[in-house]
Amino acid sequence: MLYFVGLGLGDARDITVKGLEVIRKSEKVYLEAYTSILTVGKEALEEFYGKHLILADRDMVEQHADVILNSAKEIDVSFLVVGDPFGATTHTDLLLRAHQAKIPYKVVHNASIINAVGCCGLQLYNFGETVSIVFWTDDWKPDSFYNKILANKTRGLHTHCLLDIKVKEQSIENLMRGKLSSSYFRGNKIYDPPRYMSAAQAAQQLLEIIQKKRVEGCKDAELAYTERSVCVGLARVGSDDQKIVVTTLQNMTATDLGLPLHTLVIPGHMHPLEIEMLKLFADDLTLFEEVVLS
């Protein structure tokens, strides 16, 4: 049996009772280690679960999933995912491959940022399509998600922006350097340090996009948002030191929410109850009310 087990968002204790039972009876337990992170490390999880965890990076899951699947043909295997197992399409692919190989599977769900984002007070059924914001480079600045934010705004819907995570990835320089080295072909690849996009970085990229739109001739009334638009920054949702800040998009570029993980929300049309909830987290109540009414 192959079990897909959600770990929740905070620490080791966020596992469900059912999930913990599954982990403890499994002979092999893999920890997916690239789409999200908990506030505690692998060692803390191992101590609480009472099991050795095998780290499953992107390369293993996407390129060498047979290692996991072949084991599940003979023994119980748990595949652990921070949040809910199906918050990332990679895990859907693994399930489909298990089905094709006639490997039985079960799913143990848990909380994910997709539903926990409601802690800021915005009602989940008022959210539109979720978008992902990736780290830009000097010569690669994708902004196709802007049109989705605009479509959500047109419909009065909130936009949840998932922020980029770079774990065990190689820069272009390291890729080129590695291919010239014999050690690269022996598996000694050089990886960049992990990077987690902050709400401030995401806000800065969003503002650069509207500057580009203005140059192209868009008027402010036609934009998906402006510097004065209200936004919500959330950090470490589900943990004891969870942080929520409501401010303008411009102010968010200078707001430090602390350690990862961060997420960002651009509200659409807001119900009065939603506004009252957001006021609880506003950095400047007068400014917030002025922006909402403008």
N, C-alpha and C positions, 0 to 999 in steps of 0.2 A: 504493500500500500504506500502511496505517496500522499503525504499530508501537506497542505498549504496552510500555514499557521500565521495569523496576524498577531503582532506583538503589541499593538497600541502605540502611543506616542510619547510616553514619559520615560519610565525606567523599567527594570525587570518585573516590578510588581503589576504592571499593566496587562500582563498576560491573562487571558481568561482561564477559569478553572478547567474547562474542556481542553484548551490549548496546552496547559501545563501537563495534563494527563497524557495527551498525545505525545508530547516531547519526551516525557519520562519513559514511555514504553517503546519509543523508536530506537533502533540500533544505530542509526546514523542521523545526525542532525546538522543541516547546512544553514548558515546564517547569511542571507543575501546582504551584501555590504556595499551597495553603490547607488541605490535610488533614494535612500534616506538614512538617518542615524537616530539613535536614542541618546539620552543625556548621560548614559553610562556605557562603559566599554564591554568588550567581549568577556573579559574575566568576571565581571559582576553578573553577567547573564549566566555564565557557566556555574557560578557558585549557587545562584538562586534556583536554576533549573536542575542542577545535579547532573549535568551532561556536558561532555566535550563538544564544542561547536566547531564545525569546519567552515571557514570563511569562503563564501562563494562570490567572487568578483564578477564584473561584467563579462570578462573573457570566458570564464567558466560557464556562466549561465547561457550566454548567447552563442558561444562557439563550441563548447564541450559539454552540453547538457546531458549527453549520453552517459557521462560519469555518474550523474545523479539518477537518471532513469534506469540504468542497468542494475544499480543497487536496489531500486524499488521493485524490481521484478522478483527479488528473492527475499527481501526483508522490509520491515517498516522503516520508512525514511521520512523525516520532517524537513520541510523547506520553510525557514522562518523569514518573515517579511515585516519590517517596521511599518506600523499603520495597519492597513488592510491588505490582504494578499493581492487584490486586483486594483490597487492604485496605480499600477504601471503595466503597460501592455506586454512587457517582457514576460511577465508571469502568466499571462493568458497564452502566450506562445508555448511555454513549458507545459501547461495543462493540455493544450491541443496535441503536443507531441506525446504526452503520456497516454492520451486517448487513442492515438493512432497506433501506439505500441501495445495497446490492450492492457495497460497498467492501471489498476483501480486507484482512484484518488478520492480524497475528501478535503473539504475546505472548512477552516475554522476562522470566522471573521472577527474583526476587532475595529476599534475606532481609527479613523484616518483624518488627515487634515481636511479632506473634502467635506466632511460633516462637522468636524470640531471647530472649523472656522466660524461657525455660528455663535461661538462664545463672545464675539465682539458685539453682538446684538442685531446684526443683519440677518433677516429671515432666509433660511436656506431655499425656500421655494421661489425667492425673488432673484436668485442667481441665474445668470445666463451661461454661455459656453466658457469653460475654464481655458486659460491660455498659459503657455510656458514662456518665460523670459530667459534667454541664454546669455552667457558671458560674450560680450563683443571682443573682437580683436581689431587691430589697426585696419585690416582690409576685409573684414567680414562682420557686417552689422545687420543681421536679419531683422526685419520689422513687420513681417506679414501678419503677426498677431494683432497689430494695431487695428486692422479692419474688423477683427472679431470684437475688440473692445468697443469700436464705434457702433457695430451692429447691436451689441448689448445695450449701449446707451440709448440708441434709437428706440429700443423696445422698453426702456426704463428699467433694465436689469443690471444687477451688480456683476462685476467681473472679478473673479478670483485669479490672481497671477501666481503661478507656481514658479519658484526661483531656482536657478541652475545650481547643480552640484557637480563638482569635478573630483572624482575619487579614482586613484590609480589610472591616470591618463597621462599620455605623453604629449609634450609640446612638439611643434613642427621641428624645432631645432634638435630636440632629443631623438625624434624619429629619424631625421637625416643623419645625425651623428651615429646613431645606433646601427643603421644599415651599412655604414662604412666600417663597422667593427665586427670582428668574428664573434665577440662575446654576445652580440645581439642575437645571433642565430643559435646560441646555446641557452637562450632563455633569460639572459641577464639584461633585461630591458631597463631603461632609466625612466622612472616615473616622476612626475611633478608632485609637489606637496598637495594635499587635499585643499580644495577651495569651495567655499559656500557663499553664494550671492547674498548680500544683505539687502534689506528693504531700501536702504539709502542708495545703493548701487542701481537697483532696479528703477527707482524713481528718477535717477539721473538719466538713465537710458531712455526712459519714457519721455522726459522733457526734450531730449535731443531729437526724438522723432517728431514732436510737434513743431520744433524749430524748422526742421526740414520741410514739413507740410506747409508752413507759412511761406517759406521761400518758394514753394511750388504754387502758391497762390491761394491757399486755404485761409478763410477768415476764421476768427476765433469761434464764432457761433457754429461753424461747421465742424469743428474739431471734436474728437472723442473726449477730450479733457484739456485743461489748461494748467498753468502754474498754480492757480487759485483753487483748483478742484480739491475737494475733500478726498482723502485716502486713509486707509487703515493699515498700519503695520503691526504684524503679530510675530512674536518670537517665542520659541520653545513651548508651543501650545501643548498642554497636557502635563507639563512639569510644574514643580513647586514654585519656580521663579518665572513662570509665564509672564510675558509682558505684552501689552496692547497700547498703541499710541494712535490717536486720531489727530490729523493735522492736514495742512495743505500739501500738495504734491511737491511744491518748492521747498517747504520746510522739512519734508521727509528726507530730502537729499542730504541734510545735515543732522539727521536724527540717528543716534546710536542706540540700537535695541539690544546690544550685547551679543553674546554667543549665538551661534546658529542652533536650529534652523529658523529662517525667517520666511514669511509669506506676506503678500501685499494684496489689498482689495481696493478696487475703485468702485464706489457705490454708484448706482443708477438712481432712479426715482426712489425716494425714501418715505416710508410710512412714518407718521408722527411718533409711533412707539419705537421705531428703529432709531430715529433722531435722538430721542430721550436716552436710549441705551448708549449711543455713540458719544453723547455728552459726558458720560462717565469716564471716558478715556481721552477726552480732548485736552490738548496741551494748552490751549487758549480758548476759553469758552466764548468770549466775545467775538473773536476772529472766526471761530467755527460757525456761530450763528449767522454772522455776516455773510460767510461764503455760502451757506445753505440757502439763504434767502436771495442771493444774487442771481 
